[in-house]
Amino acid sequence: MKKLIVLLGPTAVGKTDLSFKIAEHYKSPIISADSRQLYKGLETGTAAPTQEQLMRIKHYFIGTLNVTDYYSASEYETDALSVINELHATHNTLVLTGGSMMYIDAICKGIDEIPTIDETLRQELYSLYQDEGLEPIRQQLKMLDPVIYDQVDLKNYKRVIHALEVCLMTGKPYSSFRTNSIKERPFRIIKIGLNRNREELYMRINTRVDQMMNNGLLEEAKQQFANKHLNSLNTVGYKELFKHLEGEWDLDFALEKIKRNSRVYARKQITWFKRDEDIHWFNLSEQSEDEVLDEIINITEKI
């Protein structure tokens, strides 16, 4: 049976370098599972592969969308599976890598079939949110779907709005569409998790933020400032710099916030992935990339 190596882990752990080594060993292209590297114009802030790296190994789902485009994990599941199935015609083993938890789950487990939302309804709810805040949306959701109201992160406006728009669009509770069943795939999935000792991971995160600034992150944020309300820009690195550009924070404070929020996000990623007992974990603070590569190859060949 064909195989898919899924290389995952927190931000700045070292997925990119190891993914190249795995891909070169199997002569595979790399399929990205990063929900922000999809967008053109965000290359610095998302640590997207450089043009030199893209020439070295073909990538999928890098810079394929405009920041104004709406894209969901469900759409990614459909698109990525199509690419995987096409590539498996000529490759026995493929490499997928990224840190976006929902995108990883979309491929490995599948996304529940949620109806397509009418764009007019979506804009109405986002306008309500901009004008009156999240509370009236929360209260509508509580009335229409108390089950999901008790489960959803009530501070996450995107998830609250999405749950309500499904209720309003279908006339059914959002919770009724969530089956949490794992879909069968026509290929074997080998999940490889990378981690590092916390102090080293945090140091790498801080260093990466400094490198991004040296590489033009502030200029990139300035170019995207007019788009700051878009979902594609609602991400660590840009949110903080937008506050600086609005005059709310000075630059040093914004940078510290980026580093702090990146560390918080890394912890969330680790917590999410640690729930999955099928992941083979490696600590790059204790093993070299080449040692880990050898073990990944051994695991893959045995499955």
C-alpha positions in Angstrom: 0.0 0.0 0.0 1.1 3.6 -0.7 2.4 5.6 2.3 2.2 9.2 3.5 4.7 10.4 6.1 3.2 13.3 8.1 5.9 15.3 9.8 4.4 17.6 12.5 5.4 19.6 15.6 5.4 23.0 17.1 6.6 26.2 15.4 10.3 26.6 15.0 11.1 23.0 16.0 12.9 22.2 12.8 10.3 20.5 10.6 11.5 22.3 7.4 15.1 21.0 7.4 14.1 17.4 8.2 11.3 17.4 5.7 13.8 18.1 3.0 16.0 15.2 4.0 13.0 12.8 4.1 11.7 14.1 0.8 15.1 13.7 -0.9 15.4 10.2 0.5 12.1 9.2 -1.0 12.4 11.5 -4.1 9.1 13.0 -3.0 7.6 16.5 -3.4 6.5 18.2 -0.1 2.9 18.8 0.7 2.5 21.7 3.1 0.0 21.6 5.9 0.4 25.2 7.0 -2.8 27.3 6.9 -0.9 30.6 6.5 1.9 29.6 4.0 -1.0 29.2 1.6 -1.2 32.9 1.1 0.9 35.1 -1.2 2.6 38.1 0.4 3.1 36.5 3.8 6.3 34.7 3.1 8.4 36.3 5.8 5.9 36.1 8.7 4.9 32.5 8.0 8.5 31.3 7.5 7.5 30.0 4.1 10.1 28.1 2.0 12.4 30.4 0.1 12.5 30.4 -3.7 15.8 28.5 -3.5 14.1 25.8 -1.4 11.1 25.7 -3.7 13.5 25.1 -6.7 15.2 22.4 -4.7 12.0 20.4 -4.0 8.6 20.9 -5.5 6.0 22.1 -2.9 2.3 22.0 -2.9 0.0 24.6 -1.1 2.6 27.3 -0.8 1.6 30.8 -2.0 -1.4 29.6 -3.9 -4.0 32.0 -2.5 -4.5 35.7 -2.1 -5.0 37.0 1.4 -8.6 38.0 0.5 -9.5 34.3 -0.4 -11.5 32.3 2.1 -10.2 28.8 2.6 -11.2 26.2 5.2 -9.7 23.0 6.6 -12.5 21.1 4.8 -11.4 22.6 1.4 -7.8 21.7 2.2 -8.9 18.1 2.9 -10.5 17.8 -0.5 -7.6 19.6 -2.4 -4.8 17.8 -0.6 -6.3 14.4 -0.9 -6.6 15.0 -4.7 -2.9 15.9 -4.9 -1.9 12.9 -2.7 -3.9 10.5 -4.8 -2.5 11.9 -8.0 1.1 11.8 -6.8 0.7 8.3 -5.4 0.4 7.2 -9.0 4.2 7.8 -9.4 5.4 7.8 -5.8 5.2 5.0 -3.3 5.9 7.3 -0.3 5.0 11.0 0.0 5.9 13.7 2.6 3.4 16.1 4.2 4.6 18.6 6.8 3.2 21.4 8.8 2.0 22.6 12.2 -1.6 23.6 11.5 -3.5 21.2 13.7 -6.8 21.2 11.8 -5.0 20.7 8.5 -3.1 17.7 9.9 -6.4 16.2 11.2 -8.1 16.9 7.9 -5.8 14.5 6.2 -5.3 12.0 8.9 -8.8 11.8 10.3 -11.1 13.8 8.0 -13.3 16.8 8.5 -17.0 16.4 9.2 -19.1 17.4 6.3 -20.2 21.0 7.1 -22.5 22.7 4.7 -21.1 25.5 2.6 -22.0 28.9 4.1 -23.7 31.7 2.1 -21.2 34.5 1.9 -23.9 37.1 2.6 -24.8 35.5 5.9 -21.1 35.3 6.8 -20.6 39.0 6.1 -23.8 39.9 8.1 -22.4 38.0 11.2 -19.0 39.6 10.9 -20.6 43.0 10.6 -22.6 42.3 13.7 -19.4 41.3 15.4 -17.6 44.5 14.4 -20.5 46.7 15.5 -21.7 45.0 18.7 -19.0 42.6 19.7 -19.2 38.9 20.3 -21.8 38.7 23.1 -25.0 38.9 20.9 -23.6 36.2 18.7 -22.8 34.0 21.7 -26.3 34.4 23.0 -27.8 33.4 19.6 -25.6 30.3 19.6 -26.6 29.5 23.2 -30.2 29.5 22.1 -29.8 27.6 18.9 -27.2 25.0 20.0 -26.6 24.8 23.7 -24.4 21.7 23.2 -21.8 23.4 21.1 -22.1 26.6 23.2 -20.8 24.5 26.2 -17.9 23.1 24.1 -16.7 26.0 21.9 -14.0 28.5 23.0 -16.3 31.4 23.6 -13.4 33.9 23.2 -12.6 32.6 19.7 -14.8 34.8 17.6 -14.1 32.8 14.4 -15.3 29.5 15.9 -18.3 31.1 17.6 -19.4 32.8 14.4 -18.8 29.7 12.3 -21.0 27.6 14.7 -23.8 30.2 14.5 -23.7 30.5 10.8 -24.1 26.8 10.3 -27.1 26.9 12.7 -28.7 29.7 10.8 -27.8 28.4 7.3 -29.2 24.9 7.9 -31.8 25.3 10.6 -30.0 22.5 12.5 -27.6 22.6 15.5 -23.9 22.8 14.5 -23.3 20.0 17.0 -25.5 17.6 14.8 -22.9 17.8 12.0 -19.9 16.8 14.2 -19.6 13.0 14.1 -15.9 12.9 15.0 -15.6 9.6 13.0 -12.2 8.8 11.4 -12.3 8.4 7.6 -10.5 5.6 5.9 -7.7 6.6 3.5 -6.4 4.5 0.6 -2.8 4.8 2.0 -0.9 4.2 5.2 -0.2 7.2 7.3 3.1 7.4 9.4 2.9 10.3 11.8 6.2 11.7 13.0 6.3 14.3 15.7 9.3 16.5 16.4 9.9 18.3 19.7 12.8 19.9 21.6 13.5 20.6 25.3 11.3 23.6 26.2 14.2 26.1 26.8 15.8 25.3 23.5 12.5 25.5 21.6 11.7 28.9 23.2 15.2 30.1 22.2 14.6 29.0 18.6 11.3 30.8 18.6 12.8 34.0 19.8 15.7 33.8 17.3 13.2 33.1 14.5 11.2 36.3 15.3 14.5 38.3 15.3 15.4 36.8 12.0 12.0 37.6 10.5 12.4 41.2 11.5 15.8 41.4 9.9 14.3 39.8 6.8 11.6 42.5 6.5 8.6 41.4 8.6 7.7 44.9 9.5 7.7 46.0 5.9 5.5 43.0 5.0 3.1 44.0 7.8 2.9 47.5 6.4 2.1 46.2 2.9 -0.8 44.1 4.4 -2.0 46.8 6.9 -5.1 47.6 4.8 -6.0 43.9 5.0 -5.6 43.6 8.7 -9.3 42.7 9.2 -9.0 39.6 7.1 -9.0 36.1 8.6 -5.7 35.4 6.8 -4.0 38.1 8.7 -5.4 37.1 12.1 -2.2 35.4 13.1 0.8 35.8 15.3 3.3 38.2 13.9 0.9 40.4 12.0 -1.6 41.1 14.7 1.0 42.5 17.0 2.7 44.6 14.4 -0.7 46.0 13.3 -1.1 47.3 16.9 2.3 48.9 16.5 1.4 50.5 13.2 -1.9 51.8 14.7 0.2 53.5 17.4 -1.1 51.4 20.3 2.2 49.6 21.0 5.8 50.6 20.5 7.9 48.3 18.3 9.9 46.6 21.1 6.7 45.8 23.0 5.2 44.4 19.8 8.2 42.1 19.3 8.1 40.8 22.8 4.4 40.1 22.3 5.1 38.2 19.0 7.7 36.0 20.9 5.4 35.4 23.8 2.4 34.6 21.6 4.5 32.3 19.4 5.6 30.4 22.6 1.9 30.1 23.7 1.0 28.8 20.2 3.8 26.2 20.4 2.4 25.0 23.7 -1.1 24.7 22.1 0.4 22.7 19.2 2.2 20.3 21.5 -0.9 19.8 23.7 -3.0 19.1 20.6 -0.6 16.6 19.0 0.2 14.8 22.3 -3.4 13.5 22.3 -2.7 11.3 19.3 -1.2 8.0 20.4 -0.2 7.1 16.8 2.5 9.7 16.6 6.1 8.6 16.8 7.9 11.3 18.7 11.5 12.4 18.4 13.4 15.0 20.5 15.8 17.0 18.4 17.5 18.2 21.5 18.7 14.7 22.2 19.1 13.3 18.7 20.7 14.7 15.5 18.6 15.2 12.3 20.4 12.3 10.6 19.7 9.9 13.5 16.1 10.8 13.5 16.0 10.4 9.7 17.4 6.9 9.9 14.7 6.0 12.5 12.0 7.5 10.4 13.1 5.5 7.4 13.2 2.3 9.5 9.7 3.0 10.8 8.3 3.7 7.4 9.8 0.6 5.8 8.3 -1.7 8.5 4.8 -0.3 8.1 
